Amino acid sequence: MEILVPIIVGDACVARAARVPRDSASARTKSSAVCALARKLDGLASLTEQDRAALEGLIGYVRSVERYAVLVEQDGVADHALIVFAGLAGRYKRRLSGRRQILAYLVPGDLCDRGAVHGYPLDHAIEALTPCRVAKVPRAVYLDLLGRHPRIAHALQRARLAEEATAREWMVRIGIRSGLERTAHLLCELLDRLGSIGQATDGQYHLPLTQADLADALGLSSVHVNRLLQTLRRDGLIALQKHRLRILAPRRLSQLAEFEARYL
């Protein structure tokens, strides 16, 4: 999972952002969305006020997209960095039969900059799994941001390492964990990832994914995922109502999954 990374915003970009009315509801929404990216990067390399101001400069590129909108096509070379500011997206590959394997979830603060930085085609597609707010930051602006703000660039490099480690953990999850262990592990991972950006508190977070979205990430059928969630509920480990997940027994769930967050 390529986490949304390095970005460099020049003075012109900041100036454009400054022209957005600060007292508008739209500006407040977008500004609060930037917090997820700033919190993520600040946890990887302490940011300065100038770094945070540069990230605020990305607000002008944020747009709303509908659920299931394809954000980056497979084999495409994007001329921008794609950053998720709100909602959940997924990296996936699809077989000719139409079956899909989700390779990673992108949460707010995650990004894909493969095309912008390296000019390489993407070997998978990225799709909005929920309604999302995303930014497509032009290559020149993104590279300028990285060049002007080495702390942001360093944080993004560390984010890539965490992304690679997460991809390995997903491989282990599908390869040698039982269905119940896979599900428990994914729920623990999402709690930690969303908690780090302030979107999970008291063991609770919003989980707007469908059972098909979960099944395609876990390598299971939707019916099997439904049964596993019912088992976790029955055993008093989770509660799930109206897309709000609450982990009732975090220690027991972590032990079941053998979850350790050091790879994140």
C-alpha positions in Angstrom: 0.0 0.0 0.0 1.7 3.1 -1.1 1.0 5.6 1.6 0.2 9.1 0.4 3.5 10.8 0.8 6.0 13.7 0.1 4.5 16.9 -1.0 6.0 20.3 -1.4 3.9 23.4 -1.8 5.4 26.5 -3.2 4.4 30.1 -2.3 2.0 30.3 -5.2 0.1 27.3 -3.9 -0.1 28.7 -0.4 -1.3 32.0 -1.9 -4.1 30.2 -3.8 -5.2 28.5 -0.6 -5.2 31.8 1.2 -7.8 33.1 -1.3 -10.3 30.5 0.0 -12.7 32.2 2.4 -11.7 31.0 5.9 -15.1 31.4 7.4 -16.9 29.3 4.8 -18.2 25.9 5.7 -16.3 24.4 2.8 -13.0 25.9 3.9 -13.5 24.6 7.5 -14.3 21.1 6.2 -11.3 21.0 4.0 -9.0 22.5 6.7 -10.1 19.8 9.2 -9.4 17.2 6.5 -5.8 18.3 6.2 -5.4 17.5 9.9 -5.3 13.8 9.2 -2.3 14.2 6.8 -0.6 16.6 9.2 -1.1 14.3 12.2 0.2 11.3 10.2 3.3 13.0 9.0 4.0 14.8 12.3 4.0 11.3 14.0 6.8 10.2 11.6 8.9 13.4 11.6 8.2 16.5 13.7 6.8 19.1 11.4 7.4 22.9 11.7 4.7 25.6 11.5 6.0 26.2 7.9 5.5 22.6 7.1 2.0 22.6 8.4 1.3 25.8 6.4 2.5 24.1 3.3 0.1 21.2 3.9 -2.7 23.7 4.3 -1.7 24.9 0.8 -3.0 21.7 -0.6 -6.6 22.5 0.4 -7.3 24.0 -3.0 -6.8 20.6 -4.7 -9.3 18.7 -2.5 -12.4 17.4 -4.3 -15.3 15.1 -3.5 -15.6 11.8 -5.3 -18.4 9.3 -5.2 -18.2 5.7 -3.9 -16.5 3.3 -6.4 -15.0 6.1 -8.5 -11.7 4.9 -10.0 -9.1 7.3 -8.8 -6.1 5.8 -10.6 -6.3 3.3 -13.5 -4.1 0.2 -13.6 -1.1 0.7 -16.0 -1.7 4.5 -15.9 1.1 7.0 -15.2 -0.4 9.7 -13.0 1.0 13.2 -13.5 0.0 14.0 -9.9 0.2 12.8 -6.3 -3.1 11.4 -5.1 -3.9 12.1 -1.4 -6.9 10.8 0.6 -8.2 13.4 3.0 -11.5 11.8 4.0 -13.2 8.4 3.4 -11.6 5.1 2.5 -10.1 4.0 -0.7 -8.6 0.7 -1.8 -5.8 -0.6 -4.0 -6.9 -3.6 -5.9 -6.3 -6.0 -8.8 -9.2 -7.5 -10.8 -9.2 -10.8 -12.7 -10.8 -11.2 -16.1 -13.7 -13.0 -14.4 -14.4 -9.7 -12.5 -13.2 -11.0 -9.1 -11.3 -8.4 -7.1 -8.5 -8.7 -4.6 -8.1 -5.6 -2.4 -4.4 -5.1 -1.7 -4.6 -2.3 0.8 -6.9 0.2 2.3 -6.0 3.9 2.1 -7.3 5.9 5.1 -7.1 9.7 5.5 -3.5 10.8 5.2 -2.5 8.0 2.9 -1.4 8.7 -0.7 0.0 7.4 -4.0 2.8 9.4 -5.6 4.4 6.7 -7.8 3.6 8.5 -11.0 4.4 12.0 -9.7 7.8 11.1 -8.3 9.0 8.2 -10.5 6.9 8.4 -13.6 6.2 4.6 -13.3 2.9 3.1 -14.3 0.8 1.7 -11.5 0.4 -2.1 -11.5 -3.0 -1.9 -9.8 -6.0 0.4 -9.6 -7.1 2.6 -6.8 -10.8 3.1 -6.1 -12.9 5.0 -3.6 -14.6 2.4 -1.4 -16.7 5.1 0.2 -17.5 8.7 -0.7 -14.1 10.4 -0.4 -12.4 13.7 -0.4 -9.2 13.5 -2.4 -6.5 15.8 -3.7 -4.7 15.4 -7.0 -1.6 17.5 -6.5 0.2 18.3 -9.8 3.7 16.9 -10.1 5.4 20.2 -10.2 3.7 21.4 -7.0 4.3 18.1 -5.3 8.0 18.0 -6.1 8.4 21.6 -5.1 6.7 20.8 -1.8 9.2 18.0 -1.1 12.2 20.1 -2.1 11.2 23.1 0.1 10.2 21.0 3.1 12.7 18.2 3.9 10.8 17.2 7.0 7.7 16.4 5.0 9.9 14.5 2.5 11.5 12.5 5.3 8.1 11.7 6.9 6.8 10.5 3.5 9.9 8.2 3.1 9.1 6.7 6.6 5.5 6.4 5.6 6.5 4.3 2.6 8.5 2.0 4.8 5.4 1.5 7.0 3.4 0.9 3.8 5.8 -1.8 2.7 5.6 -3.4 6.2 1.8 -3.3 6.1 1.8 -5.0 2.7 3.9 -7.9 4.1 1.6 -8.1 7.1 -1.4 -8.4 4.7 0.4 -11.2 2.9 0.9 -13.1 6.2 -2.7 -12.4 7.2 -4.1 -14.1 4.1 -1.4 -16.8 3.9 -1.3 -18.3 7.4 -4.1 -16.9 9.5 -7.6 -18.4 9.9 -10.6 -16.5 8.8 -11.4 -15.4 12.3 -7.8 -14.4 12.9 -7.7 -12.4 9.7 -10.8 -10.5 10.5 -9.7 -9.7 14.1 -6.3 -8.6 12.8 -7.8 -6.2 10.2 -10.1 -4.7 12.8 -7.2 -4.1 15.2 -5.1 -2.6 12.4 -7.8 -0.2 11.4 -8.2 0.9 15.0 -4.5 1.7 15.3 -4.3 3.5 11.9 -7.4 5.6 12.4 -6.5 6.3 16.1 -3.1 7.7 14.9 -5.0 10.4 12.9 -7.6 11.1 15.6 -10.4 9.2 13.9 -10.8 6.4 16.5 -11.5 7.0 20.2 -12.3 4.7 23.1 -12.0 1.7 20.9 -14.6 2.9 18.4 -14.4 4.0 14.8 -16.6 4.5 11.7 -16.4 1.5 9.4 -18.4 2.3 6.3 -17.1 -0.6 4.3 -19.4 -3.3 2.8 -19.0 -6.9 3.6 -17.8 -7.4 0.0 -15.1 -4.7 0.6 -14.0 -6.6 3.7 -14.2 -10.0 2.0 -12.1 -8.9 -1.0 -9.4 -7.7 1.4 -9.4 -10.8 3.6 -9.6 -13.4 0.7 -12.9 -14.7 1.9 -16.5 -14.7 0.7 -19.0 -12.1 1.9 -21.1 -14.9 3.5 -18.0 -16.1 5.4 -17.2 -12.6 6.6 -20.8 -12.2 7.9 -20.5 -15.3 9.9 -17.1 -14.3 11.3 -18.4 -10.9 12.4 -21.3 -12.6 14.1 -18.9 -14.9 15.9 -16.9 -11.9 17.1 -20.1 -10.2 18.3 -21.3 -13.4 20.0 -18.0 -13.8 21.8 -18.3 -10.3 23.2 -15.3 -9.0 21.3 -16.9 -6.3 19.1 -20.2 -4.4 18.6 -21.1 -3.2 15.1 -24.2 -1.0 14.5 -24.9 1.4 11.6 -21.2 1.2 10.4 -19.9 2.1 13.9 -17.5 -0.5 15.2 -16.7 -0.8 18.9 -14.0 -3.1 20.1 -15.3 -4.3 23.5 -12.3 -6.4 24.5 -9.2 -5.0 22.8 -6.8 -7.2 24.7 -8.7 -10.4 23.8 -9.1 -9.3 20.2 -5.4 -8.5 19.9 -4.5 -11.9 21.4 -6.8 -13.7 19.0 -5.2 -11.9 16.0 -1.6 -12.0 17.4 -1.7 -8.3 16.6 1.3 -6.1 17.3 1.3 -2.6 15.8 5.1 -2.2 15.5 4.9 -2.5 11.7 2.6 0.5 11.3 
